[in-house]
Amino acid sequence: MSSPQNLFSLTGRTALVTGGAGPLGSVLADALAAQGADVIISDISEQACQEVAAGLHDRHGVAARGISSNLLEPDGTLKLVEAIDGPLDILVNNAAFTGTSGVPGYAVPFEEQTDEAFELASSLNLRAPFSLARQLAPKLAASAGASIINVSSIYGIVAPNMGLYEGTRMGNPAAYGATKGGIVQLTRYLSTVLAPRIRVNAFAPGGIARGQDSAFTERYEKLTPLGRMATEDDFRGVVAWLASDASRYVTGQTIAVDGGWSAW
Ligand SMILES: NC(=O)c1ccc[n+]([C@@H]2O[C@H](COP(=O)([O-])OP(=O)(O)OC[C@H]3O[C@@H](n4cnc5c(N)ncnc54)[C@H](O)[C@@H]3O)[C@@H](O)[C@H]2O)c1
């Protein structure tokens, strides 16, 4: 247990971040390393995993390693779990197909969306977090400060306003919201079955500014009380809080971090 002065310290803990070489995952990993956590970066590309891990070690002096694994392969989660030889305290389920992933039949108009794309998104966005939580639970339960953090989305909480996308090439697939809503419920489920040894929470990011169509961005910002889209850095605080003893009496919750998007 951390001292009251040091509630956010993650020194002595090890975190696994899936999709950890991606734009949000790498920042979440950096936020955990900044609090002293050793970090395991997992993603598809071996080289990207190693590069992100090396950067964490250089910037924060923590132990960091990469374990590449394709979570869509039948033995993808098992391969990752078996490669983790030491203790584990924190699991961040971040890897997912987002609304911009180029999967055929996914981020296209509703009538063109396919069962195959829906199944693929379900497998990465929902089955993989379930499978990792199930397989890693015994290891996590041995930790005195175990925390699972699932990355949901505002579209796991509210439906998309399709008017935002009018005149753009952007889409918002049914499978995205369905799987991100599913992870909210999976979070509640896991929080009860894994209590009291492991806390399980999620956070729901609002849209991250990544050079989207300006018409979309303008409409999006008007509907955001804080008046702007998110940056990856906006999620440093929530992941550090949920991973640490600062949130030690919080479990089963999904924290919206969306500039107020879901408040009205
Ligand atoms: N970008 C946003 O605006 C936004 C908004 C709300 C929530 N989110 C959520 O944040 C998380 C990260 O989003 P992002 O925008 O950084 O996503 P991204 O697609 O840019 O990155 C996801 C990472 O997951 C990895 N990945 C993809 N398929 C994989 C597989 N089969 N096995 C292992 N790893 C795989 C990718 O290589 C990539 O590094 C996701 O869960 C997403 O749903 C994002």
The ligand as a Gaussian input file, in Angstrom:
#p B3LYP/6-31G(d) Opt

LIG

0 1
 N       -8.929000       7.300000     -31.184000
 C      -10.034000       7.697000     -30.567000
 O      -10.601000       8.759000     -30.841000
 C      -10.625000       6.844000     -29.478000
 C      -11.795000       7.295000     -28.839000
 C      -12.364000       6.509000     -27.848000
 C      -11.767000       5.312000     -27.501000
 N      -10.641000       4.898000     -28.137000
 C      -10.074000       3.614000     -27.738000
 O       -8.720000       3.781000     -27.379000
 C       -7.983000       2.597000     -27.684000
 C       -6.765000       2.941000     -28.524000
 O       -7.184000       3.691000     -29.632000
 P       -6.188000       4.208000     -30.760000
 O       -6.919000       5.311000     -31.455000
 O       -4.835000       4.440000     -30.208000
 O       -6.225000       2.917000     -31.727000
 P       -5.254000       2.527000     -32.912000
 O       -6.045000       1.690000     -33.865000
 O       -4.571000       3.734000     -33.468000
 O       -4.182000       1.626000     -32.155000
 C       -4.559000       0.380000     -31.633000
 C       -3.314000      -0.463000     -31.408000
 O       -3.778000      -1.802000     -31.281000
 C       -2.946000      -2.628000     -32.080000
 N       -3.674000      -3.777000     -32.595000
 C       -4.570000      -3.781000     -33.622000
 N       -4.940000      -5.035000     -33.899000
 C       -4.274000      -5.840000     -33.024000
 C       -4.212000      -7.241000     -32.832000
 N       -4.908000      -8.072000     -33.624000
 N       -3.423000      -7.741000     -31.855000
 C       -2.684000      -6.900000     -31.080000
 N       -2.699000      -5.561000     -31.216000
 C       -3.472000      -5.044000     -32.187000
 C       -2.503000      -1.759000     -33.245000
 O       -1.306000      -2.272000     -33.843000
 C       -2.324000      -0.414000     -32.585000
 O       -1.007000      -0.226000     -32.116000
 C       -8.970000       1.658000     -28.383000
 O       -9.494000       0.748000     -27.450000
 C      -10.047000       2.602000     -28.856000
 O      -11.288000       1.967000     -29.036000
 C      -10.048000       5.634000     -29.109000

